Each structure stands twice: as structure tokens, then as C-alpha cells.
Amino acid sequence: MSFWHRLPRLRRSLLALVVSGAVLAAAAGVVWAHEGREVHGFTFDVGFLVEPAYEGQPNGVYLSVTRASVDHHGTGQAASGVHDHGGTVETSDMSVEVTAEVDPIDGINVQIIPTGFVFAPERVNQADVEGEGHAHVYVDGEKVGRVYGEWFHLKSVAPGDREIRVTLQTNGHSEYAVGGQTVQATTTLSVPAMPPAPEEVGQVEAPEGMGVAISLEPDPVGGANLVVMPQGFTLAPEHVNAPNVAGQGHPHVYVNGVRLGRVYSPYLHLGKLAPGMNEVRVTLNTNMHQEYSRDGETIEAVATIHIPAEGEVQTDDGHGARVGVTGLANSLVVEVTHLAADMSASGVARQMALSPLPGESGGYVAPFIPTVPGPYRFRFIGTIEGLPVDETFTSGPGTFDDVRSATEAQFPRPVPSAREIAGVATAAQLQARDASDASATALTVAVAGLVIGGLGLATGVGLALHAFRRRGAG
């Protein structure tokens, strides 16, 4: 799948803003320049989101924070999707119940009923917030996946007596505990031997207005996170296998053509994706599992995603596999300052929030439009895993690019920038004001001259009449 389709809706607007700048970069054929630095054992990579950066073009501060890949036991191996735990977090007034029933078609339907806890799949792998997170599900003591909502379907469970255990986890995968005891619930059930679920499920005509879109993001711990966004459709896992009700049901998800399972929540963790390119297809299905269709065409969404091996990020400098550091949007901010030609601060600075960059583990962005060319300074302030951070990065030779005048990329005739037009308009206003002031002064002098001349004329006439009368009297 393209990078665009992996973006959640709220962040697609960011990429739309920088498309014009990306086109300029491609046309100029310039290699992107960033500055790297080690901070507390983490690697910072800093620059503009789109380079070359041009004035007046949407852009942003780009930050990548990674560290050497290690597992939870310090062996130096990459963390896998199985070991996504991080100790325990003590809490209070939290509990969980679990029910499980054998599905007559395939597998087990599980319902998780927590108290004092809220599912927050949109913040998985971010900073812990007390009382929110996700769940982990275990079958006979073996973890089988994460759960992002109240309902979960376990596909292809082996026959026999099975123990289902559920634990509540923080955003960062630590287990919640009360009084030192893990917040968890367990149930057992007997799973009978069942024939394989049918591959052909049939079709039902979809109500008008039904559709579906999906987004995918690689999970830094392993696999990918899928978001299903239906329209004109209601998720109804509590009615699975019940008589059909138009417009409700549950989606099915396929990976590389193989049906992986059902979707009972808008969010699903795909933890069994192989490294490399994977195709994910989601269909909308009725309570009885038929595919909704229109004119014989299944209502579905298809996307592809590349999964790095073991959730790693491979650097370009030969230093081997690294893992992106997530959750920093809550602990770091960036102060952006425009610098004068002599590298002194121009007095124009702004502190901006960082947002996770979709599709890049450990990547962050603070979008803005640079309106003046020249050097810029990015200062990152806050903490990383409790360690204080105050690091300054300045554009220029050997670091990342200064902002360029937009005329450098224009052809065949440069178009004045908004800044230049504003400058010309200001100068014209000043000239007009000066001209107006000069005209007003000239008019004042002229009027004064006329007044003085009139007074002189009146005086002269009066003196002449007086003289004439005296002459006549003599």
C-alpha cells in the first residue's frame, strides 16, 4: 500500500500540504540533508520534512528518534511481536471479566468486560495514561494476540479443553496490577472438533451508501495495526450467527489471499504478517457471514504494507538495525526560530507540538509554512524516558538545508513571492503617504501665499486710496 493510504484520516491533510513542496524537490533533483546526533544513547535525525525547503511552501520540522535494537532481556536481538511486554504498572479500582463461547462456524468468540479501564487502540505504543490501554489474550498460557475492543474472535482453536486468559495492558504494553496482582480473568471451555470453515460465504445486496476504507501502520513491536472505517454499516459482534439485519454485521480480513479472521472492533492488530510486502483485504459481512455486495461487486477495501524484519528500522549509515522510539509527542516540543543573515535570532520564534509521523516508527513532525528564506533553528525541549533533553539544531552547510527563495525553482519566469509582493506594497504605501504629505505641505504653502498675497493686495489698495484722497483734498 502507498504511504498515503496508510495515514489515518486526521493526518492525511498534513501530507496533502507538503505535496507541492515534494514536487519542487523532485524537480530540483536535490538530495535531502539532515543532521544526526547521539543524545543519551538515542539517535536524533533532524531536518525539514520536505527538502529542499522553499518559502511559502507547506513544510514542517522532521524528527526521527531511534535506538539500537535490543530485546527485553538485553541480548541485543530485535524485539519480536511475541515479547511486547514491559513489566507491570500498579493501579487501583480496576478489574476484568471474560466470557468465551464456541462459534458454530469456527473458533471462539470472546467478550472482555473491564471496570476502571478504557480501550485506547489509537494510542498503542505511546506514553502510558492511567486507566487506558488494550488487552492481551492467551490460550493455554500462550499469547495469541492483542485485543483493541470488547469483542474478539479466536480463529481455528484446536479441539479439547482450553483455558482463555485475558490481561489488561497499558499503552506501552505493561501489565496493570492491583496490590501486586496482575489484572486478569480466566475462563475454560471445551472446543469440539469442527470441519474447516467454508471459504465461499455467498453475497447479500448492500444497502445504499455502504462502503469501507482501511488504514495500516507498521507496529514498532511487530506486525501492523489495522483500522477499519465503514460507512452505512454497523459493527454488531454480539449478533454474530444471528439472523441478518440489513446494514449490520462484521468485517472479514484477508492477508495475501488467506482469510485471517473476523473483525469485531474498528481496530485490529495483525501480528502474524511476514516480513516484506503484504496485501490486506477487508470485506463487510452480514451476521451470517455473507459478503455485502453491489451489482455483484463485493464491498471491500484493499491495501498493501511493507513489514520490516522483526519490527526493525534499518539505517542508511551501516550501523545496523534500529528501533524507533515512540510516545515522544507527549514529552517533547520543538521551538522554531528564524535567524538573520548573521545567524542572530530575528526575534521571531514559536514553540510547536510534535505529532507522530504515520508509517514511520520513531518519526515526528511539526507542520508549518516558512514564509521567509534563510537559516532556521530547531530546539527540542523535554524528556525521553525521563532523561532531560535540550538540543539545538541549526540549518546550514553540513547540517540541513536553509529555506530557499521560491524563485529558485520557478521557470521560465520568476513569480514574486507573497513576501516580495507585501514588501512592494508596503513601499508603495510609504511612497504614497510621502507623496500625500508633500502635496499637503505644498497646498498649505500655496494657501498661505494666497492669504499673504491677498492681505498685501488689500493693504496696497487701502494705501493707494488714502493717498488719492489726500491729494484730492490738497
Summary of the structure (lengths in Angstrom):
residues: 474
radius of gyration: 34.8
end to end distance: 119.5
largest distance: 151.7
contacts: 1434
relative contact order: 0.15
helix: 20%
strand: 42%
